[in-house]
Amino acid sequence: MEVEFSDWRPGDQRVYISDISKAHQELAWSPQVSVREGKKGLYDWVTSHRTLFE
């Protein structure tokens, strides 16, 4: 997968943080993996499915 970096555009969202408090409150749900584990899992999945991104 080719990666390209450019300057920020006027409407770009620089940071996104999900508020999962309602899911926790309504469904008694909490994440079962850490952010580090989740990022590694996503990276591993993407690298093993490269053809989907070509």
PDB file of N, H, CA, C and O in Angstrom:
ATOM      1  N   MET A   1       0.851  -1.169   0.000  1.00  0.00           N
ATOM      2  CA  MET A   1       0.000   0.000   0.000  1.00  0.00           C
ATOM      3  C   MET A   1       0.893   1.227   0.000  1.00  0.00           C
ATOM      4  O   MET A   1       1.805   1.338   0.819  1.00  0.00           O
ATOM      5  N   GLU A   2       0.639   2.124  -0.893  1.00  0.00           N
ATOM      6  H   GLU A   2      -0.102   2.034  -1.559  1.00  0.00           H
ATOM      7  CA  GLU A   2       1.417   3.347  -0.959  1.00  0.00           C
ATOM      8  C   GLU A   2       0.840   4.360   0.016  1.00  0.00           C
ATOM      9  O   GLU A   2      -0.376   4.540   0.084  1.00  0.00           O
ATOM     10  N   VAL A   3       1.698   5.010   0.758  1.00  0.00           N
ATOM     11  H   VAL A   3       2.685   4.864   0.703  1.00  0.00           H
ATOM     12  CA  VAL A   3       1.258   6.015   1.726  1.00  0.00           C
ATOM     13  C   VAL A   3       1.756   7.369   1.271  1.00  0.00           C
ATOM     14  O   VAL A   3       2.898   7.499   0.830  1.00  0.00           O
ATOM     15  N   GLU A   4       0.913   8.371   1.374  1.00  0.00           N
ATOM     16  H   GLU A   4      -0.015   8.266   1.733  1.00  0.00           H
ATOM     17  CA  GLU A   4       1.255   9.714   0.960  1.00  0.00           C
ATOM     18  C   GLU A   4       0.919  10.677   2.091  1.00  0.00           C
ATOM     19  O   GLU A   4      -0.117  10.531   2.740  1.00  0.00           O
ATOM     20  N   PHE A   5       1.774  11.647   2.330  1.00  0.00           N
ATOM     21  H   PHE A   5       2.616  11.766   1.802  1.00  0.00           H
ATOM     22  CA  PHE A   5       1.531  12.653   3.353  1.00  0.00           C
ATOM     23  C   PHE A   5       1.490  14.025   2.699  1.00  0.00           C
ATOM     24  O   PHE A   5       2.290  14.328   1.814  1.00  0.00           O
ATOM     25  N   SER A   6       0.557  14.845   3.138  1.00  0.00           N
ATOM     26  H   SER A   6      -0.093  14.599   3.856  1.00  0.00           H
ATOM     27  CA  SER A   6       0.421  16.208   2.625  1.00  0.00           C
ATOM     28  C   SER A   6       0.121  17.136   3.790  1.00  0.00           C
ATOM     29  O   SER A   6      -0.030  16.699   4.931  1.00  0.00           O
ATOM     30  N   ASP A   7       0.037  18.421   3.483  1.00  0.00           N
ATOM     31  H   ASP A   7       0.160  18.776   2.556  1.00  0.00           H
ATOM     32  CA  ASP A   7      -0.335  19.388   4.508  1.00  0.00           C
ATOM     33  C   ASP A   7      -1.781  19.151   4.930  1.00  0.00           C
ATOM     34  O   ASP A   7      -2.568  18.564   4.188  1.00  0.00           O
ATOM     35  N   TRP A   8      -2.120  19.613   6.132  1.00  0.00           N
ATOM     36  H   TRP A   8      -1.480  20.090   6.735  1.00  0.00           H
ATOM     37  CA  TRP A   8      -3.493  19.524   6.619  1.00  0.00           C
ATOM     38  C   TRP A   8      -4.397  20.350   5.728  1.00  0.00           C
ATOM     39  O   TRP A   8      -4.032  21.432   5.269  1.00  0.00           O
ATOM     40  N   ARG A   9      -5.588  19.815   5.492  1.00  0.00           N
ATOM     41  H   ARG A   9      -5.885  18.936   5.864  1.00  0.00           H
ATOM     42  CA  ARG A   9      -6.590  20.570   4.754  1.00  0.00           C
ATOM     43  C   ARG A   9      -7.468  21.295   5.764  1.00  0.00           C
ATOM     44  O   ARG A   9      -7.511  20.893   6.927  1.00  0.00           O
ATOM     45  N   PRO A  10      -8.177  22.363   5.352  1.00  0.00           N
ATOM     46  CA  PRO A  10      -8.966  23.152   6.314  1.00  0.00           C
ATOM     47  C   PRO A  10      -9.975  22.332   7.117  1.00  0.00           C
ATOM     48  O   PRO A  10     -10.192  22.636   8.290  1.00  0.00           O
ATOM     49  N   GLY A  11     -10.593  21.318   6.543  1.00  0.00           N
ATOM     50  H   GLY A  11     -10.417  21.070   5.590  1.00  0.00           H
ATOM     51  CA  GLY A  11     -11.613  20.552   7.251  1.00  0.00           C
ATOM     52  C   GLY A  11     -11.126  19.272   7.904  1.00  0.00           C
ATOM     53  O   GLY A  11     -11.926  18.522   8.463  1.00  0.00           O
ATOM     54  N   ASP A  12      -9.822  19.010   7.845  1.00  0.00           N
ATOM     55  H   ASP A  12      -9.172  19.619   7.392  1.00  0.00           H
ATOM     56  CA  ASP A  12      -9.296  17.758   8.400  1.00  0.00           C
ATOM     57  C   ASP A  12      -9.473  17.687   9.910  1.00  0.00           C
ATOM     58  O   ASP A  12      -9.285  18.674  10.621  1.00  0.00           O
ATOM     59  N   GLN A  13      -9.828  16.532  10.373  1.00  0.00           N
ATOM     60  H   GLN A  13      -9.981  15.730   9.796  1.00  0.00           H
ATOM     61  CA  GLN A  13      -9.970  16.269  11.804  1.00  0.00           C
ATOM     62  C   GLN A  13      -8.637  15.714  12.290  1.00  0.00           C
ATOM     63  O   GLN A  13      -8.240  14.619  11.890  1.00  0.00           O
ATOM     64  N   ARG A  14      -7.950  16.450  13.138  1.00  0.00           N
ATOM     65  H   ARG A  14      -8.273  17.339  13.463  1.00  0.00           H
ATOM     66  CA  ARG A  14      -6.602  16.057  13.539  1.00  0.00           C
ATOM     67  C   ARG A  14      -6.594  14.991  14.614  1.00  0.00           C
ATOM     68  O   ARG A  14      -5.647  14.209  14.701  1.00  0.00           O
ATOM     69  N   VAL A  15      -7.626  14.945  15.430  1.00  0.00           N
ATOM     70  H   VAL A  15      -8.395  15.580  15.360  1.00  0.00           H
ATOM     71  CA  VAL A  15      -7.695  13.956  16.506  1.00  0.00           C
ATOM     72  C   VAL A  15      -9.127  13.450  16.588  1.00  0.00           C
ATOM     73  O   VAL A  15     -10.072  14.225  16.440  1.00  0.00           O
ATOM     74  N   TYR A  16      -9.289  12.152  16.822  1.00  0.00           N
ATOM     75  H   TYR A  16      -8.522  11.522  16.942  1.00  0.00           H
ATOM     76  CA  TYR A  16     -10.622  11.573  17.034  1.00  0.00           C
ATOM     77  C   TYR A  16     -10.554  10.661  18.240  1.00  0.00           C
ATOM     78  O   TYR A  16      -9.710   9.769  18.314  1.00  0.00           O
ATOM     79  N   ILE A  17     -11.443  10.892  19.176  1.00  0.00           N
ATOM     80  H   ILE A  17     -12.129  11.617  19.116  1.00  0.00           H
ATOM     81  CA  ILE A  17     -11.524  10.047  20.361  1.00  0.00           C
ATOM     82  C   ILE A  17     -12.985   9.637  20.531  1.00  0.00           C
ATOM     83  O   ILE A  17     -13.866  10.492  20.622  1.00  0.00           O
ATOM     84  N   SER A  18     -13.241   8.332  20.574  1.00  0.00           N
ATOM     85  H   SER A  18     -12.526   7.637  20.501  1.00  0.00           H
ATOM     86  CA  SER A  18     -14.607   7.841  20.762  1.00  0.00           C
ATOM     87  C   SER A  18     -14.993   7.900  22.230  1.00  0.00           C
ATOM     88  O   SER A  18     -14.209   7.548  23.111  1.00  0.00           O
ATOM     89  N   ASP A  19     -16.207   8.348  22.473  1.00  0.00           N
ATOM     90  H   ASP A  19     -16.844   8.634  21.757  1.00  0.00           H
ATOM     91  CA  ASP A  19     -16.754   8.319  23.826  1.00  0.00           C
ATOM     92  C   ASP A  19     -17.610   7.055  23.931  1.00  0.00           C
ATOM     93  O   ASP A  19     -18.713   7.001  23.388  1.00  0.00           O
ATOM     94  N   ILE A  20     -17.102   6.047  24.627  1.00  0.00           N
ATOM     95  H   ILE A  20     -16.206   6.090  25.068  1.00  0.00           H
ATOM     96  CA  ILE A  20     -17.809   4.765  24.720  1.00  0.00           C
ATOM     97  C   ILE A  20     -18.594   4.634  26.022  1.00  0.00           C
ATOM     98  O   ILE A  20     -19.043   3.544  26.375  1.00  0.00           O
ATOM     99  N   SER A  21     -18.758   5.752  26.734  1.00  0.00           N
ATOM    100  H   SER A  21     -18.393   6.638  26.447  1.00  0.00           H
ATOM    101  CA  SER A  21     -19.428   5.695  28.036  1.00  0.00           C
ATOM    102  C   SER A  21     -20.878   5.215  27.913  1.00  0.00           C
ATOM    103  O   SER A  21     -21.360   4.499  28.790  1.00  0.00           O
ATOM    104  N   LYS A  22     -21.580   5.596  26.840  1.00  0.00           N
ATOM    105  H   LYS A  22     -21.188   6.178  26.127  1.00  0.00           H
ATOM    106  CA  LYS A  22     -22.965   5.154  26.685  1.00  0.00           C
ATOM    107  C   LYS A  22     -23.046   3.646  26.440  1.00  0.00           C
ATOM    108  O   LYS A  22     -23.935   2.982  26.973  1.00  0.00           O
ATOM    109  N   ALA A  23     -22.132   3.104  25.643  1.00  0.00           N
ATOM    110  H   ALA A  23     -21.410   3.643  25.210  1.00  0.00           H
ATOM    111  CA  ALA A  23     -22.093   1.659  25.419  1.00  0.00           C
ATOM    112  C   ALA A  23     -21.821   0.938  26.730  1.00  0.00           C
ATOM    113  O   ALA A  23     -22.410  -0.107  27.007  1.00  0.00           O
ATOM    114  N   HIS A  24     -20.935   1.497  27.526  1.00  0.00           N
ATOM    115  H   HIS A  24     -20.457   2.345  27.300  1.00  0.00           H
ATOM    116  CA  HIS A  24     -20.633   0.891  28.831  1.00  0.00           C
ATOM    117  C   HIS A  24     -21.857   0.959  29.751  1.00  0.00           C
ATOM    118  O   HIS A  24     -22.199  -0.018  30.416  1.00  0.00           O
ATOM    119  N   GLN A  25     -22.497   2.101  29.778  1.00  0.00           N
ATOM    120  H   GLN A  25     -22.219   2.895  29.238  1.00  0.00           H
ATOM    121  CA  GLN A  25     -23.662   2.293  30.646  1.00  0.00           C
ATOM    122  C   GLN A  25     -24.852   1.445  30.208  1.00  0.00           C
ATOM    123  O   GLN A  25     -25.473   0.777  31.035  1.00  0.00           O
ATOM    124  N   GLU A  26     -25.178   1.466  28.910  1.00  0.00           N
ATOM    125  H   GLU A  26     -24.673   2.009  28.238  1.00  0.00           H
ATOM    126  CA  GLU A  26     -26.377   0.786  28.412  1.00  0.00           C
ATOM    127  C   GLU A  26     -26.193  -0.716  28.210  1.00  0.00           C
ATOM    128  O   GLU A  26     -27.133  -1.489  28.395  1.00  0.00           O
ATOM    129  N   LEU A  27     -24.989  -1.125  27.834  1.00  0.00           N
ATOM    130  H   LEU A  27     -24.226  -0.496  27.683  1.00  0.00           H
ATOM    131  CA  LEU A  27     -24.761  -2.520  27.479  1.00  0.00           C
ATOM    132  C   LEU A  27     -23.801  -3.239  28.422  1.00  0.00           C
ATOM    133  O   LEU A  27     -23.537  -4.431  28.262  1.00  0.00           O
ATOM    134  N   ALA A  28     -23.287  -2.513  29.394  1.00  0.00           N
ATOM    135  H   ALA A  28     -23.502  -1.545  29.524  1.00  0.00           H
ATOM    136  CA  ALA A  28     -22.273  -3.058  30.294  1.00  0.00           C
ATOM    137  C   ALA A  28     -21.089  -3.600  29.486  1.00  0.00           C
ATOM    138  O   ALA A  28     -20.523  -4.647  29.801  1.00  0.00           O
ATOM    139  N   TRP A  29     -20.733  -2.851  28.432  1.00  0.00           N
ATOM    140  H   TRP A  29     -21.193  -2.000  28.176  1.00  0.00           H
ATOM    141  CA  TRP A  29     -19.661  -3.260  27.531  1.00  0.00           C
ATOM    142  C   TRP A  29     -18.405  -2.450  27.815  1.00  0.00           C
ATOM    143  O   TRP A  29     -18.471  -1.246  28.063  1.00  0.00           O
ATOM    144  N   SER A  30     -17.284  -3.109  27.778  1.00  0.00           N
ATOM    145  H   SER A  30     -17.230  -4.088  27.577  1.00  0.00           H
ATOM    146  CA  SER A  30     -15.979  -2.451  27.887  1.00  0.00           C
ATOM    147  C   SER A  30     -15.029  -3.132  26.913  1.00  0.00           C
ATOM    148  O   SER A  30     -15.174  -4.324  26.640  1.00  0.00           O
ATOM    149  N   PRO A  31     -14.056  -2.389  26.384  1.00  0.00           N
ATOM    150  CA  PRO A  31     -13.080  -2.996  25.484  1.00  0.00           C
ATOM    151  C   PRO A  31     -12.335  -4.132  26.174  1.00  0.00           C
ATOM    152  O   PRO A  31     -12.056  -4.068  27.371  1.00  0.00           O
ATOM    153  N   GLN A  32     -12.017  -5.163  25.412  1.00  0.00           N
ATOM    154  H   GLN A  32     -12.243  -5.214  24.440  1.00  0.00           H
ATOM    155  CA  GLN A  32     -11.310  -6.316  25.966  1.00  0.00           C
ATOM    156  C   GLN A  32      -9.831  -6.340  25.599  1.00  0.00           C
ATOM    157  O   GLN A  32      -9.085  -7.195  26.077  1.00  0.00           O
ATOM    158  N   VAL A  33      -9.406  -5.409  24.757  1.00  0.00           N
ATOM    159  H   VAL A  33     -10.012  -4.715  24.368  1.00  0.00           H
ATOM    160  CA  VAL A  33      -7.993  -5.321  24.374  1.00  0.00           C
ATOM    161  C   VAL A  33      -7.517  -3.889  24.609  1.00  0.00           C
ATOM    162  O   VAL A  33      -8.308  -2.947  24.573  1.00  0.00           O
ATOM    163  N   SER A  34      -6.230  -3.742  24.848  1.00  0.00           N
ATOM    164  H   SER A  34      -5.588  -4.508  24.878  1.00  0.00           H
ATOM    165  CA  SER A  34      -5.664  -2.407  25.041  1.00  0.00           C
ATOM    166  C   SER A  34      -5.520  -1.713  23.690  1.00  0.00           C
ATOM    167  O   SER A  34      -5.620  -2.345  22.638  1.00  0.00           O
ATOM    168  N   VAL A  35      -5.287  -0.416  23.736  1.00  0.00           N
ATOM    169  H   VAL A  35      -5.206   0.098  24.590  1.00  0.00           H
ATOM    170  CA  VAL A  35      -5.057   0.341  22.507  1.00  0.00           C
ATOM    171  C   VAL A  35      -3.852  -0.245  21.774  1.00  0.00           C
ATOM    172  O   VAL A  35      -3.897  -0.426  20.557  1.00  0.00           O
ATOM    173  N   ARG A  36      -2.791  -0.538  22.494  1.00  0.00           N
ATOM    174  H   ARG A  36      -2.755  -0.392  23.482  1.00  0.00           H
ATOM    175  CA  ARG A  36      -1.580  -1.101  21.871  1.00  0.00           C
ATOM    176  C   ARG A  36      -1.890  -2.416  21.173  1.00  0.00           C
ATOM    177  O   ARG A  36      -1.471  -2.627  20.035  1.00  0.00           O
ATOM    178  N   GLU A  37      -2.629  -3.314  21.851  1.00  0.00           N
ATOM    179  H   GLU A  37      -2.969  -3.143  22.775  1.00  0.00           H
ATOM    180  CA  GLU A  37      -2.979  -4.606  21.241  1.00  0.00           C
ATOM    181  C   GLU A  37      -3.873  -4.408  20.018  1.00  0.00           C
ATOM    182  O   GLU A  37      -3.715  -5.087  19.003  1.00  0.00           O
ATOM    183  N   GLY A  38      -4.812  -3.470  20.131  1.00  0.00           N
ATOM    184  H   GLY A  38      -4.941  -2.919  20.956  1.00  0.00           H
ATOM    185  CA  GLY A  38      -5.720  -3.202  19.018  1.00  0.00           C
ATOM    186  C   GLY A  38      -4.995  -2.674  17.796  1.00  0.00           C
ATOM    187  O   GLY A  38      -5.269  -3.096  16.672  1.00  0.00           O
ATOM    188  N   LYS A  39      -4.064  -1.745  18.016  1.00  0.00           N
ATOM    189  H   LYS A  39      -3.842  -1.403  18.929  1.00  0.00           H
ATOM    190  CA  LYS A  39      -3.293  -1.203  16.901  1.00  0.00           C
ATOM    191  C   LYS A  39      -2.433  -2.281  16.256  1.00  0.00           C
ATOM    192  O   LYS A  39      -2.320  -2.334  15.031  1.00  0.00           O
ATOM    193  N   LYS A  40      -1.833  -3.132  17.060  1.00  0.00           N
ATOM    194  H   LYS A  40      -1.925  -3.089  18.055  1.00  0.00           H
ATOM    195  CA  LYS A  40      -1.012  -4.218  16.518  1.00  0.00           C
ATOM    196  C   LYS A  40      -1.882  -5.194  15.729  1.00  0.00           C
ATOM    197  O   LYS A  40      -1.502  -5.638  14.646  1.00  0.00           O
ATOM    198  N   GLY A  41      -3.051  -5.524  16.279  1.00  0.00           N
ATOM    199  H   GLY A  41      -3.360  -5.163  17.159  1.00  0.00           H
ATOM    200  CA  GLY A  41      -3.958  -6.431  15.573  1.00  0.00           C
ATOM    201  C   GLY A  41      -4.403  -5.857  14.241  1.00  0.00           C
ATOM    202  O   GLY A  41      -4.465  -6.578  13.246  1.00  0.00           O
ATOM    203  N   LEU A  42      -4.716  -4.554  14.208  1.00  0.00           N
ATOM    204  H   LEU A  42      -4.665  -3.968  15.016  1.00  0.00           H
ATOM    205  CA  LEU A  42      -5.108  -3.912  12.958  1.00  0.00           C
ATOM    206  C   LEU A  42      -3.953  -3.935  11.960  1.00  0.00           C
ATOM    207  O   LEU A  42      -4.147  -4.266  10.790  1.00  0.00           O
ATOM    208  N   TYR A  43      -2.758  -3.584  12.420  1.00  0.00           N
ATOM    209  H   TYR A  43      -2.601  -3.316  13.370  1.00  0.00           H
ATOM    210  CA  TYR A  43      -1.580  -3.600  11.552  1.00  0.00           C
ATOM    211  C   TYR A  43      -1.345  -5.003  10.985  1.00  0.00           C
ATOM    212  O   TYR A  43      -1.122  -5.161   9.785  1.00  0.00           O
ATOM    213  N   ASP A  44      -1.397  -6.013  11.846  1.00  0.00           N
ATOM    214  H   ASP A  44      -1.578  -5.885  12.821  1.00  0.00           H
ATOM    215  CA  ASP A  44      -1.176  -7.389  11.399  1.00  0.00           C
ATOM    216  C   ASP A  44      -2.217  -7.810  10.365  1.00  0.00           C
ATOM    217  O   ASP A  44      -1.889  -8.458   9.371  1.00  0.00           O
ATOM    218  N   TRP A  45      -3.469  -7.439  10.607  1.00  0.00           N
ATOM    219  H   TRP A  45      -3.736  -6.913  11.414  1.00  0.00           H
ATOM    220  CA  TRP A  45      -4.532  -7.813   9.677  1.00  0.00           C
ATOM    221  C   TRP A  45      -4.329  -7.122   8.324  1.00  0.00           C
ATOM    222  O   TRP A  45      -4.430  -7.762   7.277  1.00  0.00           O
ATOM    223  N   VAL A  46      -4.045  -5.824   8.348  1.00  0.00           N
ATOM    224  H   VAL A  46      -3.964  -5.304   9.198  1.00  0.00           H
ATOM    225  CA  VAL A  46      -3.854  -5.086   7.092  1.00  0.00           C
ATOM    226  C   VAL A  46      -2.673  -5.650   6.316  1.00  0.00           C
ATOM    227  O   VAL A  46      -2.770  -5.838   5.104  1.00  0.00           O
ATOM    228  N   THR A  47      -1.557  -5.924   6.992  1.00  0.00           N
ATOM    229  H   THR A  47      -1.478  -5.771   7.977  1.00  0.00           H
ATOM    230  CA  THR A  47      -0.387  -6.444   6.276  1.00  0.00           C
ATOM    231  C   THR A  47      -0.626  -7.854   5.730  1.00  0.00           C
ATOM    232  O   THR A  47      -0.005  -8.240   4.740  1.00  0.00           O
ATOM    233  N   SER A  48      -1.498  -8.613   6.348  1.00  0.00           N
ATOM    234  H   SER A  48      -2.002  -8.300   7.153  1.00  0.00           H
ATOM    235  CA  SER A  48      -1.770  -9.960   5.834  1.00  0.00           C
ATOM    236  C   SER A  48      -2.892  -9.960   4.787  1.00  0.00           C
ATOM    237  O   SER A  48      -3.178 -10.998   4.192  1.00  0.00           O
ATOM    238  N   HIS A  49      -3.525  -8.806   4.561  1.00  0.00           N
ATOM    239  H   HIS A  49      -3.292  -7.963   5.046  1.00  0.00           H
ATOM    240  CA  HIS A  49      -4.588  -8.694   3.550  1.00  0.00           C
ATOM    241  C   HIS A  49      -4.291  -7.548   2.587  1.00  0.00           C
ATOM    242  O   HIS A  49      -5.196  -6.821   2.179  1.00  0.00           O
ATOM    243  N   ARG A  50      -3.039  -7.394   2.232  1.00  0.00           N
ATOM    244  H   ARG A  50      -2.303  -7.985   2.564  1.00  0.00           H
ATOM    245  CA  ARG A  50      -2.611  -6.279   1.377  1.00  0.00           C
ATOM    246  C   ARG A  50      -3.393  -6.199   0.067  1.00  0.00           C
ATOM    247  O   ARG A  50      -3.647  -5.099  -0.422  1.00  0.00           O
ATOM    248  N   THR A  51      -3.772  -7.311  -0.499  1.00  0.00           N
ATOM    249  H   THR A  51      -3.565  -8.205  -0.101  1.00  0.00           H
ATOM    250  CA  THR A  51      -4.462  -7.299  -1.788  1.00  0.00           C
ATOM    251  C   THR A  51      -5.783  -6.536  -1.714  1.00  0.00           C
ATOM    252  O   THR A  51      -6.255  -6.038  -2.736  1.00  0.00           O
ATOM    253  N   LEU A  52      -6.374  -6.434  -0.565  1.00  0.00           N
ATOM    254  H   LEU A  52      -5.990  -6.839   0.265  1.00  0.00           H
ATOM    255  CA  LEU A  52      -7.623  -5.686  -0.427  1.00  0.00           C
ATOM    256  C   LEU A  52      -7.413  -4.180  -0.609  1.00  0.00           C
ATOM    257  O   LEU A  52      -8.366  -3.444  -0.862  1.00  0.00           O
ATOM    258  N   PHE A  53      -6.173  -3.732  -0.480  1.00  0.00           N
ATOM    259  H   PHE A  53      -5.399  -4.330  -0.275  1.00  0.00           H
ATOM    260  CA  PHE A  53      -5.881  -2.304  -0.527  1.00  0.00           C
ATOM    261  C   PHE A  53      -5.155  -1.882  -1.801  1.00  0.00           C
ATOM    262  O   PHE A  53      -4.695  -0.745  -1.906  1.00  0.00           O
ATOM    263  N   GLU A  54      -5.054  -2.773  -2.750  1.00  0.00           N
ATOM    264  H   GLU A  54      -5.428  -3.697  -2.665  1.00  0.00           H
ATOM    265  CA  GLU A  54      -4.355  -2.447  -4.008  1.00  0.00           C
ATOM    266  C   GLU A  54      -5.322  -1.958  -5.043  1.00  0.00           C
ATOM    267  O   GLU A  54      -4.920  -1.637  -6.161  1.00  0.00           O
TER     268      GLU A  54
END
